[in-house]
Amino acid sequence: MSKLTKGIILIVTLGLPVSIYLFLQAFGENMYALPLYPETSYSSADCGTLTVDYTVSKLTCDSTDVVVLGDQQTYLFHFPDPSKTDIAGEMNEMRRLVEETKPLDYRLITMSNEKQVDKWDKLAASQAETRYWVVTSACAGSMEQLMNCQLLLSQATLETVGSESRMVLVDKVGRIRGFYASAEKGEIDRLLVELDVLMQEK
């Protein structure tokens, strides 16, 4: 095989992958999209009928509005597990979430029970310069209906959700886009990626 032939083969072998990469960088489009919940319409005795175009505009407890979602604002709702006494690990993951999403514009709302609310409030206050983070126990006595029927946590399919602390991601038009276990490092890693993807949606 001549040197010229070897040179051509080498150029093609090295040049083709580089050309494909540059083409995809210039003209490719990231098609990864977050799901919309509920994925299908369904009915339940506790929640009634929910259709695929369901949106969240406000959260209520005992007929009282506890959160009214702002127009064109992304929300992340956090429900710490009320049965946990040691929440240091979860607090570390939530601190990491806030610190790694400083440039992103979203609202984080922790809805805690009365026993834990002071600890979460102190953590949120320590992050006040970087994130709009609200902690409340306003719904502590009747959280299940809010979580399962208004934020559809009963539809979460994650094995890690179970009785663990939970999070729900809601987009700018009130559509539910994801469920996460806030005490799990892998789940927070996934949330970081998906939150960034959501922020880039048009």
C-alpha positions in Angstrom: 0.0 0.0 0.0 1.5 3.3 -1.1 2.1 6.2 1.3 -0.5 8.3 -0.6 -3.2 5.7 -0.1 -2.3 5.3 3.6 -2.4 9.1 3.9 -5.9 9.3 2.4 -7.2 6.5 4.6 -5.7 8.3 7.7 -7.3 11.6 6.7 -10.7 10.0 6.1 -10.5 8.0 9.4 -9.7 11.1 11.4 -11.6 13.6 9.5 -15.0 11.9 9.2 -15.7 11.7 13.0 -14.5 15.3 13.5 -16.7 16.4 10.6 -19.8 14.6 12.0 -19.1 16.2 15.4 -18.8 19.7 14.0 -22.0 19.2 11.9 -24.0 18.1 14.9 -22.7 20.9 17.0 -23.7 23.4 14.4 -27.1 21.9 13.2 -28.0 19.3 15.8 -30.8 19.7 18.3 -31.1 18.2 21.7 -34.3 16.2 21.5 -34.4 15.1 25.2 -37.6 16.3 26.7 -39.1 15.9 30.1 -42.4 14.0 30.4 -45.7 15.7 31.2 -47.8 14.4 34.1 -50.3 12.9 34.2 -49.3 10.9 31.2 -52.8 9.6 30.7 -56.2 10.7 32.1 -57.3 8.9 35.2 -59.8 8.9 38.1 -59.5 8.0 41.7 -61.9 8.1 44.7 -59.7 10.6 46.6 -58.8 12.9 43.7 -61.6 12.7 41.2 -60.8 12.8 37.5 -57.6 14.3 36.1 -57.0 14.8 32.4 -53.7 14.9 30.5 -53.9 18.7 30.2 -54.0 19.1 34.0 -52.1 22.2 35.3 -51.4 23.5 38.8 -52.3 27.2 39.4 -52.5 27.1 43.2 -52.1 24.7 46.2 -54.8 24.6 48.8 -55.2 23.0 52.2 -58.5 22.8 53.9 -60.0 25.2 51.3 -57.3 27.8 52.0 -54.8 28.8 49.3 -51.3 28.2 50.7 -49.4 28.8 47.4 -50.5 30.7 44.3 -48.2 30.0 41.4 -46.8 33.0 39.6 -47.2 33.5 35.9 -44.2 32.2 33.9 -42.4 30.9 36.9 -40.8 27.4 37.5 -41.4 25.8 40.9 -39.8 23.0 42.8 -41.9 21.7 45.7 -40.1 19.8 48.5 -41.8 17.6 51.0 -39.4 16.3 53.7 -40.3 12.9 55.2 -42.0 13.7 58.5 -41.0 10.4 60.0 -37.3 11.1 59.8 -35.4 12.3 62.8 -32.0 12.6 61.2 -32.3 14.9 58.2 -28.6 16.0 57.9 -28.0 14.0 54.7 -31.1 15.4 53.1 -30.2 18.9 54.1 -26.7 18.5 52.6 -28.3 17.4 49.3 -30.7 20.3 49.3 -27.8 22.7 50.0 -26.0 21.2 47.1 -29.0 21.6 44.8 -29.3 25.3 45.7 -25.6 26.0 45.3 -25.4 24.3 41.9 -28.4 26.0 40.5 -27.6 29.6 41.4 -27.9 30.9 37.8 -31.3 29.3 37.3 -34.5 31.2 37.9 -37.0 29.0 39.8 -38.7 29.0 43.2 -38.1 26.4 45.8 -40.8 25.8 48.4 -40.3 23.4 51.3 -43.5 22.2 52.9 -42.5 20.8 56.2 -44.2 19.5 59.4 -44.0 21.6 62.5 -41.2 19.5 64.1 -38.8 20.1 61.3 -39.8 23.5 60.0 -37.2 25.5 62.1 -34.3 23.4 60.8 -35.4 23.9 57.2 -36.1 27.6 57.7 -32.5 28.1 59.1 -31.0 26.3 56.0 -33.1 28.4 53.6 -32.1 31.6 55.4 -28.4 30.7 55.1 -29.0 30.5 51.3 -31.0 33.7 51.0 -28.4 35.5 48.9 -28.6 32.9 46.1 -32.1 31.5 45.9 -35.7 32.4 46.6 -36.5 29.6 49.0 -39.7 29.6 51.1 -40.2 27.2 54.0 -43.7 26.7 55.4 -45.7 24.4 57.8 -49.0 25.9 56.8 -50.3 22.6 55.4 -48.7 20.3 58.0 -52.0 18.8 59.1 -53.5 17.9 55.7 -50.5 17.4 53.3 -51.6 14.1 51.8 -54.4 15.5 49.6 -52.2 18.3 48.4 -49.3 16.0 47.6 -51.3 13.2 45.9 -54.2 15.0 44.3 -52.8 18.5 43.5 -49.2 17.6 42.8 -49.9 14.0 41.7 -47.3 12.3 43.9 -49.6 9.3 43.9 -48.6 8.9 40.2 -44.9 8.9 40.9 -43.3 5.7 39.7 -39.9 6.1 41.3 -39.0 3.2 43.6 -37.0 5.7 45.7 -40.0 7.9 46.4 -42.0 5.5 48.6 -42.0 7.0 52.1 -38.9 9.1 51.4 -38.8 12.8 51.1 -40.2 13.9 47.8 -39.9 16.8 45.3 -42.1 17.8 42.4 -41.0 20.0 39.5 -43.7 22.3 37.9 -43.0 24.3 34.8 -43.9 27.9 33.8 -47.4 27.0 32.6 -48.2 24.8 35.6 -47.5 21.4 34.1 -45.9 18.8 36.3 -42.6 17.6 34.8 -40.9 15.4 37.3 -40.8 13.6 40.7 -37.6 13.2 42.8 -36.4 11.8 46.1 -34.7 14.7 47.8 -32.6 12.6 50.2 -30.9 10.6 47.4 -27.7 11.9 45.7 -28.5 10.2 42.4 -32.0 11.7 42.4 -30.6 15.2 43.0 -28.1 14.6 40.2 -31.0 13.7 37.9 -32.9 16.8 39.1 -29.9 19.1 38.3 -29.8 17.8 34.7 -33.6 17.9 34.2 -34.0 21.4 35.7 -31.4 22.6 33.3 -33.2 20.9 30.4 -36.5 22.5 31.5 -35.0 26.0 31.6 -33.9 25.6 28.0 -37.4 24.7 26.8 -39.0 27.3 24.5 
